[in-house]
Amino acid sequence: MKSDSPSTRSDDELLRIVEAVLSEQGFHVETVSEGIDLVLAENSYFVVAAAAMNTIRDLILAEPVAFEALAQRVKSAALGPKRWDTYLVLLTQEKSAEDDGVTRDLFAINYDTSQLRRIAHTGVDPTSEAVSHALAPFVEPATSSTTAAVQPDALHSLLDALISRGVDRELTQRAITAFGQGATLDDVL
């Protein structure tokens, strides 16, 4: 490839982490080189292509190349409704400086929703946590088994609070039960 080709400046370390994060999320993942190194990933909800570049300038230059590669793939596949949930994610470790031109270019990438959505992130550290944060729309939120045990049922808490404030226990219980079944206050009274 030419020395000025964006693919010569791909950030392989970030791409490997992107591949690992999306694989852990249940995506079918493949790595391709179509003018630029891309991680292509698909699950039952999304189609995602990710490119990682060494600099912001390379990220901006890579966007049209990566877009075209993904657009061609999307056109040739039977995606059904997922066609509308196709994303191009562009990452770089370089932190964005206060440069109006760069800011405008990144803004233009992030707000261009023609054909597919684009997400450009700068300052992404080469860690699973940072990459997961950059890929947040596609990463299932972490759940804690202790959270459910610590937080009581909201209706049960309401029941306790009303009774502690002097509301009749039987009436409160009927109201909470009726609410849980979709009844109205008139049905309770």
N, C-alpha and C positions, 0 to 999 in steps of 0.2 A: 504494500500500500504506500501511498504518498506520505511523506513525512508530516504534511499538514492535515492528514486525515484524522478526524476525531477519534477513530477507533485505536489509534496508536497511543492515545492518552487516556484510555479507559482505566479506571481504578479497580483492578482485579480483586483487591482485598475487600472492598465494599461489595462488589458483585457476588463474591463467595458468601458473604454474610447475608445479603439479600436472598440468595438461593436457599440458604439454611433456614432463615426466618419464615419464608413463604412455604417451604416444605413442611416445617413444623406446624404450620397452620392448616395443613391438609391440601395445599395446592399441588396440582400436577405441574412440575417445573422442568423446563428444558433451557439450555443455554445455546444461543445461536449467534452467529456473526453475519449480519446482513448489512455490511457497510459500517456497522458499529456492533460492539459486543452487547448483547441483550440477554437478560433473564426473562423468559416468557413463562407466565404462570396462569393457571386457570383452576377455579373451583366451581361449585355449583352456582355461585353468585357473580363472580367477577372474572374478567380477563385483564391481566396486568403485564405490562412490559416495563422492565426497569433497566436503566442505563446508569452507570456510575462513572463520572469523569474526574480527572485530577484537578481541574480548575473550573472556575465559574465561566470563563470564556469558552472553554471546551464544552461545558454543559450547554451553553447557549448555541454554539455551533452544531452540537450533536442533536439538538431537538428536532430539526426538520428531517434529518436522516433517520432517526429513531421513529419519528412519527410516520414517515413513509413506509418503513419496514413493518410497523404494526398495522397500519391502515391496509396494506396489501394482504397481510395475514387475515385480518378481520373480514375483508371482502371475500376471501376464498374459503371461509369456514362457515358452517351452518351453526350460528351461535344462538339463534332465537332471541329472547329478550335480553340476554347478556350483551348483545351488541350495544345496548345503551349503558352498560356498566363496564366499559372498557377504559382503562387508564394507562397513561404513559407516565412513569415516575422517573425523574431525573435527579440524581444525587451527586453531591461533591463534598469532600472534606473541607474545602476552602471556605473560610468564613467571608460573608459578604461585607464589604466596606461601605462607607457612606458615599456611594458613587451614583449620581442621578441616572446616568446612562445604564449602568448595570441593574439598578433598581427598576427602571422602566422595562428593560428586557425581561427580567424575572417576573414582573407583574404581567407583562404581555403573555408569557408562557402560562402562568397559573390561571389566567382568566380567559384563555382561548379554549372554548368548549366546542369548537367546530369539529365534527366527526367523532372525536373522543376527548376525554378529559385529560388534563395534564397537571402534574404536581411536581414542582421543582423545589428541592430543599438544598440549602447551603449549610456548611458547618456541621455536617453529619460525621460524628466520630465513628471509627471502625470497630464498633462494639455491637453486640446483639441488641442491647437495650436502646442505643441511639438509632439503629436501623429500624427496630420495631416501632419506635416513636415516629420515625419518618414514614413508615408504612402503616400507621395507625388505622386508616380507613379499612384495612384488610386484615388486621390483627384482632382476634377475639379478645375482649377484655379479660384480664385475670380475675378469677373468682376465688374466694376464700371460703373454706368450709366453716370457719369459725365465725364469719360475718352473720350467717343465718342464725346461729346459736345465740349470738350476742344481742341481735336486734329482735325484739319481740314482734309479734303480729300487730300491725297498726290498729286493727279493730279491737283486739284484746286490750291494747294500751288505752284506747278510747273508753272502753267499757270500765276499766279500772279507774280512769281519771274522772269519769262522770259519777261513778258510785262514791268515790272519795270526796266529791263536792256536794254530796247529799241527794243526788238524783235517785229515784226509786230503782232498786236493783232489778225487779221484774220488768218494769217498763224499759229500762236500759237494755236488758237482755233481749227483749222482743224487738226493740228498734235496731239493734246490731244484727240480729238474725234476719230481720226483714230486709235490711240494707244489703246484706250478703246474698239474699235471694232476688234482689232487684225490685222489691216492693217500695211503695211510697210511704211517707210519714202518715198519710191519712189511713193507710191500711193498718198501721200500728195502733193509732189512737182510736 
